[in-house]
């Protein structure tokens, strides 16, 4: 397992070591010990999974403290553009976004720390996404940012006019008006 840093502090790409042969492949998608050896000490408490069809856009979501969540995101089937936005007001990268192609084929994972909004778009016919969380869901602490905030200028890899977006996500505020407590 190896870690690749991004231009945003604490937001990292986790790449598992894949062992392949004529039968197929094997890899550890998560190892608490190996991540701790790489300096990542997170106690995950819940796994979530979603299935979405092409054109679906989910996000951008976060939970405020004390229920803020770190997420370790990976794709079991298909391809997504995974996006994280830094909401830490004291960070030099506040308001900056990072995106990466996560797929069943590349097996990369994105570790999204507390203090970030997270979302993804589905660019394959379907996608199954799994993510580990270090905090349970808490409705009272949830928040979000509208996916098409012009100040973020996120490339979701799709025509946003054709995106399939929940009613809840369509009415989220832009970052300047969000209720982030980070």
ZIZIZI-V436044 format. One record per pair of residues at least 24 apart in sequence whose C-alpha atoms are under 7 Angstrom apart, sorted by sequence separation. I is the first residue (numbers start at 1). J is the second residue. D is the distance in whole Angstrom. If there is no record, write none. Layout:
i=I j=J d=D
i=I j=J d=D
This chain:
i=79 j=103 d=4
i=146 j=170 d=7
i=78 j=103 d=6
i=79 j=104 d=7
i=149 j=174 d=5
i=77 j=103 d=7
i=78 j=104 d=6
i=146 j=172 d=5
i=75 j=102 d=6
i=77 j=104 d=5
i=88 j=115 d=5
i=117 j=144 d=7
i=145 j=172 d=5
i=146 j=173 d=5
i=74 j=102 d=7
i=75 j=103 d=5
i=76 j=104 d=5
i=84 j=112 d=7
i=87 j=115 d=5
i=144 j=172 d=6
i=145 j=173 d=5
i=146 j=174 d=5
i=75 j=104 d=5
i=86 j=115 d=6
i=87 j=116 d=5
i=145 j=174 d=5
i=86 j=116 d=5
i=87 j=117 d=7
i=145 j=175 d=6
i=85 j=116 d=5
i=86 j=117 d=7
i=84 j=116 d=6
i=85 j=117 d=5
i=84 j=117 d=6
i=85 j=118 d=7
i=145 j=178 d=6
i=74 j=108 d=7
i=84 j=118 d=5
i=144 j=178 d=7
i=74 j=109 d=5
i=83 j=118 d=6
i=84 j=119 d=7
i=121 j=156 d=6
i=73 j=109 d=5
i=74 j=110 d=7
i=83 j=119 d=5
i=143 j=179 d=7
i=72 j=109 d=7
i=73 j=110 d=5
i=82 j=119 d=6
i=83 j=120 d=6
i=143 j=180 d=7
i=72 j=110 d=6
i=73 j=111 d=6
i=82 j=120 d=4
i=72 j=111 d=4
i=81 j=120 d=5
i=82 j=121 d=7
i=71 j=111 d=6
i=72 j=112 d=6
i=80 j=120 d=6
i=81 j=121 d=5
i=71 j=112 d=5
i=80 j=121 d=5
i=81 j=122 d=7
i=70 j=112 d=6
i=71 j=113 d=6
i=80 j=122 d=5
i=70 j=113 d=4
i=79 j=122 d=6
i=80 j=123 d=6
i=69 j=113 d=7
i=70 j=114 d=5
i=79 j=123 d=6
i=69 j=114 d=5
i=79 j=124 d=5
i=68 j=114 d=5
i=78 j=124 d=5
i=78 j=126 d=6
i=79 j=127 d=6
i=78 j=127 d=4
i=77 j=127 d=5
i=78 j=128 d=7
i=77 j=128 d=5
i=76 j=128 d=5
i=75 j=128 d=6
i=76 j=129 d=6
i=62 j=116 d=7
i=75 j=129 d=5
i=76 j=130 d=7
i=62 j=117 d=5
i=74 j=129 d=6
i=75 j=130 d=6
i=97 j=152 d=7
i=61 j=117 d=5
i=62 j=118 d=7
i=74 j=130 d=5
i=96 j=152 d=7
i=60 j=117 d=5
i=61 j=118 d=5
i=73 j=130 d=6
i=74 j=131 d=6
i=95 j=152 d=7
i=60 j=118 d=5
i=61 j=119 d=6
i=73 j=131 d=4
i=59 j=118 d=6
i=60 j=119 d=5
i=72 j=131 d=5
i=73 j=132 d=7
i=59 j=119 d=4
i=71 j=131 d=6
i=72 j=132 d=5
i=58 j=119 d=5
i=59 j=120 d=7
i=71 j=132 d=5
i=72 j=133 d=7
i=58 j=120 d=5
i=71 j=133 d=5
i=57 j=120 d=6
i=58 j=121 d=6
i=70 j=133 d=6
i=71 j=134 d=7
i=57 j=121 d=4
i=69 j=133 d=6
i=70 j=134 d=6
i=56 j=121 d=6
i=57 j=122 d=7
i=69 j=134 d=6
i=55 j=121 d=7
i=56 j=122 d=5
i=69 j=135 d=5
i=55 j=122 d=6
i=68 j=135 d=7
i=115 j=182 d=6
i=54 j=122 d=5
i=55 j=123 d=6
i=67 j=135 d=6
i=53 j=122 d=7
i=54 j=123 d=6
i=54 j=124 d=6
i=54 j=125 d=5
i=67 j=138 d=7
i=53 j=125 d=6
i=54 j=126 d=5
i=53 j=126 d=4
i=52 j=126 d=6
i=53 j=127 d=6
i=67 j=141 d=7
i=52 j=127 d=5
i=81 j=156 d=6
i=51 j=127 d=6
i=52 j=128 d=7
i=81 j=157 d=7
i=51 j=128 d=4
i=64 j=141 d=5
i=50 j=128 d=6
i=51 j=129 d=6
i=63 j=141 d=5
i=64 j=142 d=6
i=49 j=128 d=7
i=50 j=129 d=5
i=63 j=142 d=4
i=49 j=129 d=5
i=50 j=130 d=7
i=62 j=142 d=6
i=63 j=143 d=6
i=49 j=130 d=4
i=62 j=143 d=5
i=48 j=130 d=6
i=49 j=131 d=6
i=61 j=143 d=6
i=62 j=144 d=6
i=47 j=130 d=7
i=48 j=131 d=5
i=61 j=144 d=4
i=47 j=131 d=6
i=48 j=132 d=6
i=60 j=144 d=5
i=61 j=145 d=7
i=8 j=93 d=6
i=47 j=132 d=4
i=60 j=145 d=5
i=46 j=132 d=6
i=47 j=133 d=6
i=60 j=146 d=6
i=46 j=133 d=5
i=60 j=147 d=6
i=44 j=132 d=6
i=45 j=133 d=6
i=46 j=134 d=7
i=59 j=147 d=6
i=44 j=133 d=5
i=45 j=134 d=5
i=44 j=134 d=4
i=45 j=135 d=6
i=46 j=136 d=7
i=43 j=134 d=6
i=15 j=107 d=7
i=42 j=134 d=7
i=15 j=108 d=5
i=87 j=180 d=7
i=89 j=182 d=6
i=14 j=108 d=6
i=15 j=109 d=6
i=88 j=182 d=5
i=13 j=108 d=7
i=14 j=109 d=5
i=87 j=182 d=6
i=13 j=109 d=6
i=14 j=110 d=6
i=13 j=110 d=5
i=14 j=111 d=7
i=12 j=110 d=6
i=13 j=111 d=6
i=12 j=111 d=5
i=11 j=111 d=6
i=11 j=112 d=6
i=11 j=113 d=6
i=10 j=113 d=7
i=57 j=163 d=6
i=56 j=163 d=6
i=57 j=164 d=6
i=58 j=165 d=7
i=55 j=163 d=5
i=56 j=164 d=4
i=57 j=165 d=5
i=55 j=164 d=6
i=56 j=165 d=6
i=59 j=169 d=6
i=64 j=180 d=6
i=65 j=181 d=7
i=64 j=181 d=6
